[in-house]
Amino acid sequence: MPVEEFAAGWISGALGLVLGHPFDTVKVRLQTQTTYQGIVDCMVKTYRHESVLGFFKGMSFPMFSIAVVNSVLFGVYSNVLVALTATSHQERRGQPLNYTHVFIAGCTAGVLQSYCLAPFDLIKVRLQNQTEPRAQPGGPQPRYRGPVHCAATIFREDGPRGLFRGSSALVLRDTPTLGLYFLTYEGLCRQYTPDGQNPSSATVLVAGGFAGIASWITATPFDVIKSRMQMDGLRQGKYKGILDCVSSSFRQEGIGVFFRGLTINSARAFPVNAVTFLSYEYLLHAWE
Ligand SMILES: C[N+](C)(C)CCCC[C@H](N)C(=O)O
């Protein structure tokens, strides 16, 4: 089993994350605080008060999780494709691409990465939604004091299954959209690369960027549902299940609710996934 794909996925995920984290910080602040007028205002204020470092707060935990998750995603994708087509990453370049295989490999990788991502994502969402100001010494402590404390608390209160709350919605979000992710990437690379050649860096950047955007746009409605299901554990089960969450969100907030965060997610998706795919391809090529 080719292990390079796992290692390349690991490193490229971490590089993409560094680039995307400032967008994520702005997104979370806009979603949880009322002091900002919009994206630009939030960026200016963050920079003035905290310098560039303000945009990189809280990056260490995702740095660890993205490494695991992205190596599973790319490693499984490549290995399923190898199994389906009986050709290696490099050999495939010279052959006509079977888009059904690409989609199946992407979906399989999507399912497996969702289960790896589930506990990390749950902890991230729970911590991001703790909007109360920082605890004063001697004052009341927030419910979760950090990622490790958060994981331990969920485990103590709800058992191991508690750490996988919202995972079905996460699987629904990621399975088809990661199939689409690789389909867009491979399709665009093929489109703009002469037969038998490797795609140029510019092609990889653009194809990776659009793959990220296509995947995030289609994932956003389920992203909203997923986050609500993950928070639901704290509210003693407001929703009876995924369908109930979809219908009650729609009834109360209208169709717009399913597109929350679309703009910033797409703006983040382009650079993150352009760099992820470029470094992935570069590493695989270098290790050949
Ligand atoms: C499937 N979904 C759209 C959720 C993610 C697809 C892109 C994954 C990438 N690591 C990123 O963070 O952008």
Ligand as a Chemical Component Dictionary entry (heavy atoms), coordinates in Angstrom:
data_LIG
# 
_chem_comp.id                   LIG 
_chem_comp.type                 NON-POLYMER 
_chem_comp.pdbx_formal_charge   1 
_chem_comp.three_letter_code    LIG 
# 
loop_
_chem_comp_atom.comp_id 
_chem_comp_atom.atom_id 
_chem_comp_atom.alt_atom_id 
_chem_comp_atom.type_symbol 
_chem_comp_atom.charge 
_chem_comp_atom.model_Cartn_x 
_chem_comp_atom.model_Cartn_y 
_chem_comp_atom.model_Cartn_z 
_chem_comp_atom.pdbx_ordinal 
LIG C1 C1 C 0 -16.270 18.346 2.231 1  
LIG N1 N1 N 1 -15.898 19.654 2.736 2  
LIG C2 C2 C 0 -16.492 20.669 1.873 3  
LIG C3 C3 C 0 -16.522 19.829 4.033 4  
LIG C4 C4 C 0 -14.459 19.815 2.888 5  
LIG C5 C5 C 0 -13.678 19.692 1.616 6  
LIG C6 C6 C 0 -12.296 20.329 1.633 7  
LIG C7 C7 C 0 -11.379 19.903 2.704 8  
LIG C8 C8 C 0 -10.289 20.865 3.014 9  
LIG N2 N2 N 0 -9.420  20.315 4.008 10 
LIG C9 C9 C 0 -10.806 22.202 3.504 11 
LIG O1 O1 O 0 -10.767 22.442 4.708 12 
LIG O2 O2 O 0 -11.242 23.032 2.723 13 
# 
loop_
_chem_comp_bond.comp_id 
_chem_comp_bond.atom_id_1 
_chem_comp_bond.atom_id_2 
_chem_comp_bond.value_order 
_chem_comp_bond.pdbx_ordinal 
LIG C1 N1 SING 1  
LIG N1 C2 SING 2  
LIG N1 C3 SING 3  
LIG N1 C4 SING 4  
LIG C4 C5 SING 5  
LIG C5 C6 SING 6  
LIG C6 C7 SING 7  
LIG C7 C8 SING 8  
LIG C8 N2 SING 9  
LIG C8 C9 SING 10 
LIG C9 O1 DOUB 11 
LIG C9 O2 SING 12 
# 
